[in-house]
Amino acid sequence: MKAEILSVGTELLLGQIVDTNAAYIARRLAELGVTLHRKTTVGDNLVRVSAAVREALERADIVIATGGLGPTEDDLTREAVAETLSVGLVESPEVLADLARYFEARGVRMTENNRRQARMPEPGAGGLIPNPMGTAPGVLFESGDKRVICMPGVPREMERMMDSWVVPYLRNRQRGPGGTQVIKSKVVRTSGIGESTLEALIVDLAHGRDNPTVATYAGGGECQVRITARADSLAEADALIQSVLALLRARLGSLVYGYDADTLEEAVGRLLAGAGLTLACAESCTGGLIAAMLTNVPGSSGYFDRGVVTYSNRAKVEQLGVEEKTLAAHGAVSRDTAVEMATGVARIAGVDIGLSVTGVAGPGGGTDAKPVGMVHFALADMCRPSVITARMRFGGDRGAVRTRAAKFALDLVRRHLAGDCRDHPADHPATGQ
């Protein structure tokens, strides 16, 4: 079964809202084994929506549309689909009664334009998809072997309808000799490696393989490997995934920090909690991002003591004890300053590990010796005792530099606790991915 997603709404084209509906629908379709060929976004225009529906039906068996089912003049999805399929729309007394009860229960007068939400396909051409969360019901259109499923654009309404009605409907239609096919994916999360280097390590696994497929992608300062298998059952799909997962683990080793929805800060937290260690951080260019990430994990108070943002040189001296002569000789963005920041915050907080970051986030402030994107890191282990330092040059805008620096700092902690800092670029420049 082939499907396409059609997101309707001028606000989507203008970038006023993010289309989370398409991502949600895509995930549910993958779980069902429905092949998604394309996602299209179109504004609130009858001609354009009709054209988008017609083109999608030329390629797909199922078109799932969200948005444009409300009571206003620019809610045109049902009319566009009906026109494309040459289906008449009739007012449903049952839907109209439900709408009246909805408004009456809330003590609000139902305006006349709400009646358009009661327009359903004529008998034999589709029907109602219940919406227990709002006023706009979904609409199913049926034409030969083609189906168009229309749902409202409000995410919580759409998700409820997708789970309670659309998924069972599609599951009942997706039957073959081997039963209902499923698509299952496993995401392997890595840190400390760029996408091109990652692909080079697993190129033979990522190419020339149909089932399961293996693909790399980067974002948010880290890289992932996605394994996707298609099979007649979840158990068979999982077996296909596990066969490749074992090879990936052997190739990537400590580069892997987690799977699926795991985060780097969760991985660091597990290691700290498991070892009974505490950590404090001193941040300059990241401005508190590391502390924010760590404290985003429930239970982080058990291992994270504090985060100190020392943006100015005076703050580094007064709050961390960084020597003024160190700043005069080497500057704020230097290995020596990073070391004194890390040891200073560890000493003041009385923790086992002090972590520091200081750099040039840009877009200004760079020099030939210390260009934009240059960041120094230090990790002071007060138990051993020892200090690990690293220097990286990250690409991207100010936000990207800060995010990548925060991720790198957390990964420095992760590898240190796991006993593997061999691959970190200690005290030499490198381009961050």
ZIVENZI-V134591 format. One record per residue. RES is the residue in three letters. SS is DSSP state (H for helix, E for strand, L for the rest). BURIAL is 1 if it has 24 or more other C-alpha atoms within 12 Angstrom, else 0. D_FIRST is the distance of its C-alpha to the first C-alpha in whole Angstrom. Layout:
res->RES ss->SS burial->BURIAL d_first->D_FIRST
res->RES ss->SS burial->BURIAL d_first->D_FIRST
This chain:
res->MET ss->L burial->1 d_first->0
res->LYS ss->E burial->1 d_first->4
res->ALA ss->E burial->1 d_first->7
res->GLU ss->E burial->1 d_first->10
res->ILE ss->E burial->1 d_first->13
res->LEU ss->E burial->1 d_first->17
res->SER ss->E burial->1 d_first->20
res->VAL ss->E burial->1 d_first->23
res->GLY ss->L burial->1 d_first->26
res->THR ss->H burial->1 d_first->29
res->GLU ss->H burial->0 d_first->30
res->LEU ss->H burial->1 d_first->27
res->LEU ss->H burial->0 d_first->28
res->LEU ss->L burial->0 d_first->32
res->GLY ss->L burial->0 d_first->31
res->GLN ss->L burial->0 d_first->33
res->ILE ss->L burial->0 d_first->30
res->VAL ss->L burial->0 d_first->27
res->ASP ss->L burial->1 d_first->24
res->THR ss->H burial->0 d_first->23
res->ASN ss->H burial->1 d_first->20
res->ALA ss->H burial->1 d_first->18
res->ALA ss->H burial->0 d_first->19
res->TYR ss->H burial->1 d_first->18
res->ILE ss->H burial->1 d_first->15
res->ALA ss->H burial->1 d_first->14
res->ARG ss->H burial->1 d_first->15
res->ARG ss->H burial->1 d_first->14
res->LEU ss->H burial->1 d_first->10
res->ALA ss->H burial->1 d_first->11
res->GLU ss->H burial->1 d_first->13
res->LEU ss->H burial->1 d_first->10
res->GLY ss->L burial->1 d_first->8
res->VAL ss->L burial->1 d_first->5
res->THR ss->E burial->1 d_first->6
res->LEU ss->E burial->1 d_first->9
res->HIS ss->E burial->1 d_first->10
res->ARG ss->E burial->1 d_first->13
res->LYS ss->E burial->1 d_first->16
res->THR ss->E burial->1 d_first->18
res->THR ss->E burial->1 d_first->21
res->VAL ss->E burial->1 d_first->23
res->GLY ss->L burial->1 d_first->27
res->ASP ss->L burial->1 d_first->28
res->ASN ss->L burial->0 d_first->28
res->LEU ss->H burial->1 d_first->27
res->VAL ss->H burial->0 d_first->27
res->ARG ss->H burial->1 d_first->25
res->VAL ss->H burial->1 d_first->23
res->SER ss->H burial->1 d_first->22
res->ALA ss->H burial->1 d_first->22
res->ALA ss->H burial->1 d_first->19
res->VAL ss->H burial->1 d_first->17
res->ARG ss->H burial->1 d_first->18
res->GLU ss->H burial->0 d_first->17
res->ALA ss->H burial->1 d_first->14
res->LEU ss->H burial->1 d_first->12
res->GLU ss->H burial->0 d_first->13
res->ARG ss->H burial->0 d_first->11
res->ALA ss->L burial->1 d_first->8
res->ASP ss->L burial->1 d_first->6
res->ILE ss->E burial->1 d_first->8
res->VAL ss->E burial->1 d_first->11
res->ILE ss->E burial->1 d_first->13
res->ALA ss->E burial->1 d_first->17
res->THR ss->E burial->1 d_first->20
res->GLY ss->L burial->1 d_first->23
res->GLY ss->L burial->1 d_first->25
res->LEU ss->L burial->1 d_first->25
res->GLY ss->L burial->1 d_first->29
res->PRO ss->L burial->1 d_first->32
res->THR ss->L burial->0 d_first->34
res->GLU ss->L burial->0 d_first->34
res->ASP ss->L burial->1 d_first->31
res->ASP ss->L burial->1 d_first->29
res->LEU ss->L burial->1 d_first->27
res->THR ss->H burial->1 d_first->23
res->ARG ss->H burial->1 d_first->23
res->GLU ss->H burial->1 d_first->25
res->ALA ss->H burial->1 d_first->23
res->VAL ss->H burial->1 d_first->20
res->ALA ss->H burial->1 d_first->22
res->GLU ss->H burial->0 d_first->24
res->THR ss->H burial->1 d_first->21
res->LEU ss->H burial->1 d_first->20
res->SER ss->L burial->0 d_first->23
res->VAL ss->L burial->1 d_first->23
res->GLY ss->L burial->1 d_first->27
res->LEU ss->E burial->1 d_first->27
res->VAL ss->E burial->1 d_first->30
res->GLU ss->E burial->0 d_first->31
res->SER ss->L burial->0 d_first->31
res->PRO ss->H burial->0 d_first->34
res->GLU ss->H burial->0 d_first->32
res->VAL ss->H burial->1 d_first->31
res->LEU ss->H burial->1 d_first->34
res->ALA ss->H burial->0 d_first->36
res->ASP ss->H burial->1 d_first->34
res->LEU ss->H burial->1 d_first->34
res->ALA ss->H burial->1 d_first->38
res->ARG ss->H burial->0 d_first->38
res->TYR ss->H burial->0 d_first->36
res->PHE ss->H burial->0 d_first->39
res->GLU ss->H burial->0 d_first->42
res->ALA ss->H burial->0 d_first->41
res->ARG ss->L burial->0 d_first->42
res->GLY ss->L burial->0 d_first->45
res->VAL ss->L burial->0 d_first->43
res->ARG ss->L burial->0 d_first->44
res->MET ss->L burial->0 d_first->40
res->THR ss->L burial->0 d_first->41
res->GLU ss->H burial->0 d_first->40
res->ASN ss->H burial->0 d_first->37
res->ASN ss->H burial->1 d_first->35
res->ARG ss->H burial->1 d_first->34
res->ARG ss->H burial->1 d_first->32
res->GLN ss->H burial->1 d_first->29
res->ALA ss->H burial->1 d_first->30
res->ARG ss->E burial->1 d_first->28
res->MET ss->E burial->1 d_first->25
res->PRO ss->E burial->1 d_first->23
res->GLU ss->L burial->1 d_first->26
res->PRO ss->L burial->0 d_first->25
res->GLY ss->L burial->0 d_first->22
res->ALA ss->L burial->1 d_first->20
res->GLY ss->E burial->1 d_first->19
res->GLY ss->E burial->1 d_first->21
res->LEU ss->E burial->1 d_first->22
res->ILE ss->E burial->1 d_first->21
res->PRO ss->L burial->1 d_first->24
res->ASN ss->L burial->1 d_first->25
res->PRO ss->L burial->0 d_first->28
res->MET ss->L burial->0 d_first->29
res->GLY ss->L burial->1 d_first->30
res->THR ss->L burial->1 d_first->31
res->ALA ss->L burial->1 d_first->27
res->PRO ss->L burial->1 d_first->25
res->GLY ss->E burial->1 d_first->21
res->VAL ss->E burial->1 d_first->20
res->LEU ss->E burial->1 d_first->17
res->PHE ss->E burial->1 d_first->17
res->GLU ss->E burial->1 d_first->15
res->SER ss->E burial->1 d_first->16
res->GLY ss->L burial->0 d_first->15
res->ASP ss->L burial->0 d_first->11
res->LYS ss->E burial->1 d_first->11
res->ARG ss->E burial->1 d_first->11
res->VAL ss->E burial->1 d_first->13
res->ILE ss->E burial->1 d_first->14
res->CYS ss->E burial->1 d_first->18
res->MET ss->E burial->1 d_first->20
res->PRO ss->L burial->1 d_first->23
res->GLY ss->L burial->1 d_first->24
res->VAL ss->L burial->1 d_first->26
res->PRO ss->H burial->1 d_first->25
res->ARG ss->H burial->0 d_first->26
res->GLU ss->H burial->1 d_first->25
res->MET ss->H burial->1 d_first->21
res->GLU ss->H burial->1 d_first->21
res->ARG ss->H burial->1 d_first->22
res->MET ss->H burial->1 d_first->20
res->MET ss->H burial->1 d_first->17
res->ASP ss->H burial->1 d_first->18
res->SER ss->H burial->0 d_first->20
res->TRP ss->H burial->1 d_first->18
res->VAL ss->H burial->1 d_first->14
res->VAL ss->H burial->1 d_first->13
res->PRO ss->H burial->0 d_first->15
res->TYR ss->H burial->0 d_first->13
res->LEU ss->H burial->1 d_first->9
res->ARG ss->H burial->1 d_first->11
res->ASN ss->H burial->0 d_first->12
res->ARG ss->H burial->0 d_first->9
res->GLN ss->L burial->1 d_first->7
res->ARG ss->L burial->0 d_first->9
res->GLY ss->L burial->0 d_first->10
res->PRO ss->L burial->0 d_first->14
res->GLY ss->L burial->0 d_first->14
res->GLY ss->L burial->0 d_first->13
res->THR ss->L burial->1 d_first->11
res->GLN ss->L burial->1 d_first->10
res->VAL ss->E burial->1 d_first->11
res->ILE ss->E burial->1 d_first->12
res->LYS ss->E burial->1 d_first->16
res->SER ss->E burial->1 d_first->18
res->LYS ss->E burial->1 d_first->22
res->VAL ss->E burial->1 d_first->24
res->VAL ss->E burial->1 d_first->28
res->ARG ss->E burial->1 d_first->30
res->THR ss->E burial->1 d_first->33
res->SER ss->L burial->1 d_first->36
res->GLY ss->L burial->1 d_first->39
res->ILE ss->L burial->1 d_first->37
res->GLY ss->L burial->1 d_first->36
res->GLU ss->H burial->1 d_first->33
res->SER ss->H burial->0 d_first->34
res->THR ss->H burial->0 d_first->36
res->LEU ss->H burial->1 d_first->33
res->GLU ss->H burial->1 d_first->31
res->ALA ss->H burial->0 d_first->34
res->LEU ss->H burial->0 d_first->34
res->ILE ss->L burial->1 d_first->31
res->VAL ss->H burial->0 d_first->30
res->ASP ss->H burial->0 d_first->30
res->LEU ss->H burial->1 d_first->27
res->ALA ss->H burial->1 d_first->25
res->HIS ss->L burial->0 d_first->25
res->GLY ss->L burial->0 d_first->24
res->ARG ss->L burial->0 d_first->22
res->ASP ss->L burial->0 d_first->18
res->ASN ss->L burial->1 d_first->17
res->PRO ss->L burial->1 d_first->19
res->THR ss->E burial->1 d_first->19
res->VAL ss->E burial->1 d_first->22
res->ALA ss->E burial->1 d_first->23
res->THR ss->E burial->1 d_first->26
res->TYR ss->E burial->1 d_first->26
res->ALA ss->E burial->1 d_first->30
res->GLY ss->E burial->0 d_first->31
res->GLY ss->L burial->1 d_first->33
res->GLY ss->L burial->1 d_first->36
res->GLU ss->E burial->1 d_first->34
res->CYS ss->E burial->1 d_first->31
res->GLN ss->E burial->1 d_first->28
res->VAL ss->E burial->1 d_first->26
res->ARG ss->E burial->1 d_first->22
res->ILE ss->E burial->1 d_first->21
res->THR ss->E burial->1 d_first->17
res->ALA ss->E burial->1 d_first->16
res->ARG ss->E burial->1 d_first->13
res->ALA ss->E burial->1 d_first->14
res->ASP ss->L burial->1 d_first->14
res->SER ss->L burial->0 d_first->16
res->LEU ss->H burial->1 d_first->18
res->ALA ss->H burial->0 d_first->21
res->GLU ss->H burial->0 d_first->19
res->ALA ss->H burial->1 d_first->18
res->ASP ss->H burial->1 d_first->21
res->ALA ss->H burial->1 d_first->23
res->LEU ss->H burial->1 d_first->21
res->ILE ss->H burial->1 d_first->22
res->GLN ss->H burial->0 d_first->26
res->SER ss->H burial->0 d_first->27
res->VAL ss->H burial->1 d_first->26
res->LEU ss->H burial->1 d_first->28
res->ALA ss->H burial->0 d_first->31
res->LEU ss->H burial->0 d_first->31
res->LEU ss->H burial->1 d_first->31
res->ARG ss->H burial->0 d_first->33
res->ALA ss->H burial->0 d_first->36
res->ARG ss->H burial->0 d_first->35
res->LEU ss->H burial->1 d_first->35
res->GLY ss->H burial->1 d_first->38
res->SER ss->H burial->1 d_first->39
res->LEU ss->H burial->1 d_first->37
res->VAL ss->E burial->1 d_first->35
res->TYR ss->E burial->1 d_first->36
res->GLY ss->E burial->1 d_first->33
res->TYR ss->E burial->1 d_first->29
res->ASP ss->L burial->0 d_first->26
res->ALA ss->L burial->0 d_first->28
res->ASP ss->L burial->0 d_first->31
res->THR ss->L burial->1 d_first->34
res->LEU ss->H burial->1 d_first->37
res->GLU ss->H burial->1 d_first->39
res->GLU ss->H burial->1 d_first->38
res->ALA ss->H burial->1 d_first->38
res->VAL ss->H burial->1 d_first->42
res->GLY ss->H burial->1 d_first->43
res->ARG ss->H burial->1 d_first->42
res->LEU ss->H burial->1 d_first->44
res->LEU ss->H burial->1 d_first->47
res->ALA ss->H burial->0 d_first->47
res->GLY ss->H burial->0 d_first->47
res->ALA ss->H burial->0 d_first->50
res->GLY ss->L burial->0 d_first->52
res->LEU ss->L burial->1 d_first->52
res->THR ss->L burial->1 d_first->52
res->LEU ss->E burial->1 d_first->52
res->ALA ss->E burial->1 d_first->53
res->CYS ss->E burial->1 d_first->52
res->ALA ss->E burial->1 d_first->54
res->GLU ss->E burial->1 d_first->52
res->SER ss->L burial->1 d_first->53
res->CYS ss->L burial->1 d_first->50
res->THR ss->L burial->1 d_first->47
res->GLY ss->L burial->1 d_first->49
res->GLY ss->L burial->1 d_first->48
res->LEU ss->H burial->1 d_first->44
res->ILE ss->H burial->1 d_first->45
res->ALA ss->H burial->1 d_first->46
res->ALA ss->H burial->1 d_first->44
res->MET ss->H burial->1 d_first->41
res->LEU ss->H burial->1 d_first->43
res->THR ss->H burial->1 d_first->44
res->ASN ss->L burial->0 d_first->40
res->VAL ss->L burial->1 d_first->40
res->PRO ss->L burial->0 d_first->41
res->GLY ss->L burial->0 d_first->44
res->SER ss->H burial->1 d_first->45
res->SER ss->H burial->0 d_first->49
res->GLY ss->H burial->1 d_first->49
res->TYR ss->L burial->1 d_first->49
res->PHE ss->E burial->1 d_first->50
res->ASP ss->E burial->1 d_first->53
res->ARG ss->E burial->1 d_first->53
res->GLY ss->E burial->1 d_first->52
res->VAL ss->E burial->1 d_first->54
res->VAL ss->E burial->1 d_first->54
res->THR ss->L burial->1 d_first->57
res->TYR ss->L burial->1 d_first->56
res->SER ss->L burial->0 d_first->60
res->ASN ss->H burial->1 d_first->62
res->ARG ss->H burial->0 d_first->64
res->ALA ss->H burial->0 d_first->62
res->LYS ss->H burial->1 d_first->61
res->VAL ss->H burial->1 d_first->65
res->GLU ss->H burial->0 d_first->65
res->GLN ss->H burial->1 d_first->62
res->LEU ss->H burial->1 d_first->62
res->GLY ss->L burial->1 d_first->65
res->VAL ss->L burial->1 d_first->64
res->GLU ss->L burial->1 d_first->67
res->GLU ss->H burial->0 d_first->68
res->LYS ss->H burial->0 d_first->70
res->THR ss->H burial->0 d_first->66
res->LEU ss->H burial->1 d_first->65
res->ALA ss->H burial->0 d_first->68
res->ALA ss->H burial->0 d_first->67
res->HIS ss->H burial->0 d_first->64
res->GLY ss->L burial->1 d_first->62
res->ALA ss->L burial->1 d_first->59
res->VAL ss->L burial->1 d_first->56
res->SER ss->L burial->1 d_first->58
res->ARG ss->H burial->1 d_first->58
res->ASP ss->H burial->1 d_first->61
res->THR ss->H burial->1 d_first->60
res->ALA ss->H burial->1 d_first->57
res->VAL ss->H burial->1 d_first->59
res->GLU ss->H burial->1 d_first->61
res->MET ss->H burial->1 d_first->58
res->ALA ss->H burial->1 d_first->57
res->THR ss->H burial->1 d_first->60
res->GLY ss->H burial->1 d_first->61
res->VAL ss->H burial->1 d_first->58
res->ALA ss->H burial->1 d_first->58
res->ARG ss->H burial->1 d_first->62
res->ILE ss->H burial->1 d_first->62
res->ALA ss->H burial->1 d_first->59
res->GLY ss->L burial->1 d_first->60
res->VAL ss->L burial->1 d_first->57
res->ASP ss->L burial->1 d_first->56
res->ILE ss->E burial->1 d_first->54
res->GLY ss->E burial->1 d_first->54
res->LEU ss->E burial->1 d_first->52
res->SER ss->E burial->1 d_first->53
res->VAL ss->E burial->1 d_first->51
res->THR ss->E burial->1 d_first->53
res->GLY ss->E burial->1 d_first->52
res->VAL ss->L burial->1 d_first->51
res->ALA ss->L burial->1 d_first->48
res->GLY ss->L burial->1 d_first->49
res->PRO ss->L burial->0 d_first->49
res->GLY ss->L burial->0 d_first->53
res->GLY ss->L burial->0 d_first->55
res->GLY ss->L burial->0 d_first->54
res->THR ss->L burial->0 d_first->57
res->ASP ss->L burial->0 d_first->57
res->ALA ss->L burial->0 d_first->58
res->LYS ss->L burial->1 d_first->55
res->PRO ss->L burial->0 d_first->53
res->VAL ss->L burial->1 d_first->50
res->GLY ss->L burial->1 d_first->47
res->MET ss->E burial->1 d_first->50
res->VAL ss->E burial->1 d_first->50
res->HIS ss->E burial->1 d_first->52
res->PHE ss->E burial->1 d_first->51
res->ALA ss->E burial->1 d_first->53
res->LEU ss->E burial->1 d_first->53
res->ALA ss->E burial->1 d_first->56
res->ASP ss->E burial->1 d_first->56
res->MET ss->L burial->1 d_first->59
res->CYS ss->L burial->0 d_first->59
res->ARG ss->L burial->0 d_first->59
res->PRO ss->L burial->0 d_first->61
res->SER ss->E burial->0 d_first->59
res->VAL ss->E burial->1 d_first->57
res->ILE ss->E burial->1 d_first->54
res->THR ss->E burial->1 d_first->54
res->ALA ss->E burial->1 d_first->51
res->ARG ss->E burial->1 d_first->51
res->MET ss->E burial->1 d_first->48
res->ARG ss->E burial->1 d_first->47
res->PHE ss->E burial->1 d_first->44
res->GLY ss->L burial->1 d_first->42
res->GLY ss->L burial->1 d_first->41
res->ASP ss->L burial->0 d_first->42
res->ARG ss->H burial->1 d_first->44
res->GLY ss->H burial->0 d_first->41
res->ALA ss->H burial->1 d_first->40
res->VAL ss->H burial->1 d_first->43
res->ARG ss->H burial->1 d_first->44
res->THR ss->H burial->1 d_first->40
res->ARG ss->H burial->1 d_first->40
res->ALA ss->H burial->1 d_first->44
res->ALA ss->H burial->1 d_first->43
res->LYS ss->H burial->1 d_first->40
res->PHE ss->H burial->1 d_first->42
res->ALA ss->H burial->1 d_first->45
res->LEU ss->H burial->1 d_first->43
res->ASP ss->H burial->1 d_first->42
res->LEU ss->H burial->1 d_first->46
res->VAL ss->H burial->1 d_first->46
res->ARG ss->H burial->1 d_first->43
res->ARG ss->H burial->1 d_first->45
res->HIS ss->H burial->1 d_first->48
res->LEU ss->H burial->1 d_first->48
res->ALA ss->L burial->0 d_first->45
res->GLY ss->L burial->0 d_first->48
res->ASP ss->L burial->0 d_first->47
res->CYS ss->L burial->0 d_first->48
res->ARG ss->L burial->0 d_first->48
res->ASP ss->L burial->0 d_first->45
res->HIS ss->L burial->1 d_first->46
res->PRO ss->L burial->1 d_first->48
res->ALA ss->L burial->0 d_first->52
res->ASP ss->L burial->0 d_first->54
res->HIS ss->L burial->0 d_first->53
res->PRO ss->L burial->0 d_first->50
res->ALA ss->L burial->0 d_first->47
res->THR ss->E burial->0 d_first->44
res->GLY ss->E burial->1 d_first->42
res->GLN ss->L burial->1 d_first->38
